[in-house]
């Protein structure tokens, strides 16, 4: 990608847009009391996108390496650690 500036620019723009949208969602969840985090929402957005990108890459290399349903449960478990009691009560 380093040797193709146009490709790098397009990918960089796409990643930045995904991160911006996810950060807005996280900001909203914090604002309405569904999530409680003590670090910048952008950091959580970057982490979630990196996990997603890594999973997509691994799936492309080996479609049988994991099951998306199990990954979904694992991500839910991670995010539940940031959920407020209010959100957890809604889920139950």
Secondary structure, DSSP 8 states (H G I E B T S, - for coil): -TT-HHHHHHHHHHHHHHHHHHHHHHHHHHHTTSB--SS-HHHHHHHHHHHHHHHHHHHHH-TTS--HHHHHHHHHHHHHTTB-HHHHHHH-
